[in-house]
Each structure stands twice: as C-alpha cells, then as structure tokens.
Amino acid sequence: MLLGFTLKETAKQLGVKYPTANPHMSAVYRKLNVNTRAELIINYRDLHA
C-alpha cells in the first residue's frame, strides 16, 4: 500500500481475494490507531525517517 497499490491490487499480489484482504486491512488500521491510508503512510514514514 505504501507503493500506491489499491487494496484490490495488494490482495491480488498476495494471492487472496478482496473480501479476505479487506477485514485484515481494517484490523491493521485498528491496531495502528489510524483511520485512513494517508495516516497509515504518514505514521510509517515518521517511524522510518
């Protein structure tokens, strides 16, 4: 996702279907306490700057 892929594209690359990937991504957002992809990317970049 950090490379700009959509969730559908990411799911395809991982060999899973979108309905499987979507709840996993929601769990990632919840665990990292973010609400949007932009927040996720900003937090990741801040950690690895």
NUVEX-722738 format. One record per residue (C-alpha): residue number from 1; x, y, z. Coordinates in Angstrom, 1 decimal. Each point is the difference from the previous one (the first is absolute). Layout:
NUVEX-722738
<vonu><resi>NUM</resi><px>X</px><py>Y</py><pz>Z</pz></vonu>
...
This chain:
NUVEX-722738
<vonu><resi>1</resi><px>0.0</px><py>0.0</py><pz>0.0</pz></vonu>
<vonu><resi>2</resi><px>2.9</px><py>2.3</py><pz>0.6</pz></vonu>
<vonu><resi>3</resi><px>0.9</px><py>-0.4</py><pz>-3.6</pz></vonu>
<vonu><resi>4</resi><px>-3.4</px><py>1.3</py><pz>-1.1</pz></vonu>
<vonu><resi>5</resi><px>-1.8</px><py>-3.2</py><pz>-0.7</pz></vonu>
<vonu><resi>6</resi><px>-3.7</px><py>-0.3</py><pz>0.7</pz></vonu>
<vonu><resi>7</resi><px>-1.2</px><py>-2.6</py><pz>2.4</pz></vonu>
<vonu><resi>8</resi><px>-1.3</px><py>-2.0</py><pz>-2.9</pz></vonu>
<vonu><resi>9</resi><px>3.4</px><py>0.0</py><pz>-1.7</pz></vonu>
<vonu><resi>10</resi><px>1.7</px><py>-0.9</py><pz>3.3</pz></vonu>
<vonu><resi>11</resi><px>-2.4</px><py>-2.9</py><pz>0.6</pz></vonu>
<vonu><resi>12</resi><px>0.8</px><py>-1.3</py><pz>-3.5</pz></vonu>
<vonu><resi>13</resi><px>3.7</px><py>0.2</py><pz>0.6</pz></vonu>
<vonu><resi>14</resi><px>-0.4</px><py>-1.9</py><pz>3.2</pz></vonu>
<vonu><resi>15</resi><px>-2.2</px><py>-2.6</py><pz>-1.6</pz></vonu>
<vonu><resi>16</resi><px>-3.1</px><py>0.7</py><pz>2.0</pz></vonu>
<vonu><resi>17</resi><px>-3.4</px><py>1.4</py><pz>-1.0</pz></vonu>
<vonu><resi>18</resi><px>-1.0</px><py>3.5</py><pz>0.9</pz></vonu>
<vonu><resi>19</resi><px>-2.7</px><py>-1.1</py><pz>2.4</pz></vonu>
<vonu><resi>20</resi><px>2.7</px><py>-1.8</py><pz>1.9</pz></vonu>
<vonu><resi>21</resi><px>2.5</px><py>2.9</py><pz>-0.1</pz></vonu>
<vonu><resi>22</resi><px>-2.5</px><py>2.7</py><pz>1.1</pz></vonu>
<vonu><resi>23</resi><px>-0.6</px><py>-1.2</py><pz>3.6</pz></vonu>
<vonu><resi>24</resi><px>3.8</px><py>-0.6</py><pz>0.4</pz></vonu>
<vonu><resi>25</resi><px>0.7</px><py>3.6</py><pz>-1.1</pz></vonu>
<vonu><resi>26</resi><px>-2.7</px><py>1.2</py><pz>2.4</pz></vonu>
<vonu><resi>27</resi><px>1.7</px><py>-1.8</py><pz>2.8</pz></vonu>
<vonu><resi>28</resi><px>3.4</px><py>1.6</py><pz>-0.9</pz></vonu>
<vonu><resi>29</resi><px>-1.6</px><py>3.4</py><pz>0.1</pz></vonu>
<vonu><resi>30</resi><px>-1.6</px><py>-0.7</py><pz>3.4</pz></vonu>
<vonu><resi>31</resi><px>3.2</px><py>-1.4</py><pz>1.5</pz></vonu>
<vonu><resi>32</resi><px>2.1</px><py>3.0</py><pz>-1.2</pz></vonu>
<vonu><resi>33</resi><px>-2.8</px><py>2.4</py><pz>1.0</pz></vonu>
<vonu><resi>34</resi><px>-0.4</px><py>1.6</py><pz>-3.4</pz></vonu>
<vonu><resi>35</resi><px>-3.1</px><py>0.7</py><pz>-2.0</pz></vonu>
<vonu><resi>36</resi><px>1.3</px><py>0.6</py><pz>-3.5</pz></vonu>
<vonu><resi>37</resi><px>2.6</px><py>-1.2</py><pz>-2.4</pz></vonu>
<vonu><resi>38</resi><px>1.7</px><py>3.4</py><pz>0.2</pz></vonu>
<vonu><resi>39</resi><px>0.3</px><py>-0.2</py><pz>3.8</pz></vonu>
<vonu><resi>40</resi><px>1.5</px><py>-3.5</py><pz>-0.4</pz></vonu>
<vonu><resi>41</resi><px>2.6</px><py>1.2</py><pz>-2.5</pz></vonu>
<vonu><resi>42</resi><px>0.9</px><py>3.1</py><pz>2.0</pz></vonu>
<vonu><resi>43</resi><px>0.4</px><py>-2.0</py><pz>3.2</pz></vonu>
<vonu><resi>44</resi><px>2.2</px><py>-2.6</py><pz>-1.8</pz></vonu>
<vonu><resi>45</resi><px>2.2</px><py>2.6</py><pz>-1.5</pz></vonu>
<vonu><resi>46</resi><px>0.4</px><py>1.8</py><pz>3.3</pz></vonu>
<vonu><resi>47</resi><px>1.1</px><py>-3.2</py><pz>1.6</pz></vonu>
<vonu><resi>48</resi><px>2.5</px><py>-0.8</py><pz>-2.8</pz></vonu>
<vonu><resi>49</resi><px>1.3</px><py>3.5</py><pz>-0.7</pz></vonu>
